[in-house]
Amino acid sequence: MPSDYGNQHRMFLQAMVSRGVATSPEARRLYKLCCQKYGVEVDNVDGLASFINAINRRIKDIRLELRKTLCEETDTHNLVLISSQDGPIPRLSTDYTPVELEYFKKLVELILESEVGKVSSIRALNLVDDVQGKMSKKDAERLIARMVDAKWLLKKEGVVSMTARCVLELEPYLRAVYSDVIRECNICRQIELQGLGCEHCQMRIHKACAKKRFSQVNDPKCPVCDHELDLFEAGVTEGGPEER
C-alpha cells in the first residue's frame, strides 16, 4: 500500500509549480508519468482526484491549492495551482509595476463589463488613455504579451480575454470589487463570462455546463423561469433546432 504522499506527488507538484496550468488530459498524462516513474499503480477510476487531494493536504499550510476550473475559451476543464497568500493583487505587484497593475485592473473591468467576456485588442490598447501613470500603447502591447506568457491573459485573433487561471486566482478580488457586474453560472456557481443567458430572466450558464446538463434533452428549458433555451443560436449545439 503506497504512502499518502510520496515522490510521485512531489514530481507532480514540481511540474505544476513550473507550468501553473494543465488541461485535464495533460494532468492525467502527468499523473500516469509520475506514478510510473516511481513504480506506483495507476488508478484510472478516481486515482487522479485522490492523488490531487493528497497533494492539497500537504500544501494547504503554505496556502497553495490545486483546483479544477473551467476554461470558457475551450469549454474544457483545467487544473490550476493557485495561492491565497497575501491576495492576488499584492502578489502581482512583485512582477508588475503600479502603472502596469492599474492598466491590468482597467482591462479586467472592461472584460467583465463586456457582454461576451472578451474585448478587441484595439479597445484594450486604447485603455492607456485612462491610466493615470505614463503608458504608451506599445507599453500596453508588451504588457499584454507578458501576461499571455504568464497565463493571466489569452490573446487570440485580435481578441483579449482572461484565462481560467486568471479568473480563479482573482475570484475573491473580482467578487469583492465587481460584485455588481459579476455573472455566475446557475449550474456550477462559478464565475461566468462567455456563456449563454435566458432571454426572459437573468439566468446565466457556462456553455460547457449547458452541454452536460442538456445533452439528452430535446427541449432544454431555463432552470429558473422554465422558458425554452435556444442552444443552437448560442453555439452550444451543432445542429439546428429541429435536430435537438
C-alpha positions, 0 to 999 in steps of 0.5 A, a space after each residue: 500500500 503506497 504512502 499518502 504522499 510520496 515522490 510521485 506527488 512531489 514530481 507532480 507538484 514540481 511540474 505544476 509549480 513550473 507550468 501553473 496550468 494543465 488541461 485535464 488530459 495533460 494532468 492525467 498524462 502527468 499523473 500516469 508519468 509520475 506514478 510510473 516513474 516511481 513504480 506506483 499503480 495507476 488508478 484510472 477510476 478516481 486515482 487522479 482526484 485522490 492523488 490531487 487531494 493528497 497533494 492539497 493536504 500537504 500544501 494547504 499550510 503554505 496556502 497553495 491549492 490545486 483546483 479544477 476550473 473551467 476554461 470558457 475559451 475551450 469549454 474544457 476543464 483545467 487544473 490550476 495551482 493557485 495561492 491565497 497568500 497575501 491576495 492576488 493583487 499584492 502578489 502581482 505587484 512583485 512582477 508588475 509595476 503600479 502603472 502596469 497593475 492599474 492598466 491590468 485592473 482597467 482591462 479586467 473591468 472592461 472584460 467583465 463589463 463586456 457582454 461576451 467576456 472578451 474585448 478587441 485588442 484595439 479597445 484594450 490598447 486604447 485603455 492607456 488613455 485612462 491610466 493615470 501613470 505614463 503608458 504608451 500603447 506599445 507599453 500596453 502591447 508588451 504588457 499584454 504579451 507578458 501576461 499571455 506568457 504568464 497565463 493571466 491573459 489569452 490573446 487570440 485573433 485580435 481578441 483579449 480575454 482572461 484565462 481560467 487561471 486568471 479568473 480563479 486566482 482573482 475570484 475573491 478580488 473580482 467578487 469583492 470589487 465587481 460584485 455588481 457586474 459579476 455573472 455566475 453560472 446557475 449550474 456550477 456557481 462559478 464565475 461566468 463570462 462567455 456563456 449563454 443567458 435566458 432571454 426572459 430572466 437573468 439566468 446565466 450558464 457556462 456553455 460547457 455546463 449547458 452541454 452536460 446538463 442538456 445533452 439528452 434533452 430535446 427541449 432544454 428549458 431555463 432552470 429558473 423561469 422554465 422558458 425554452 433555451 435556444 442552444 443552437 443560436 448560442 453555439 452550444 449545439 451543432 445542429 439546428 433546432 429541429 435536430 435537438 
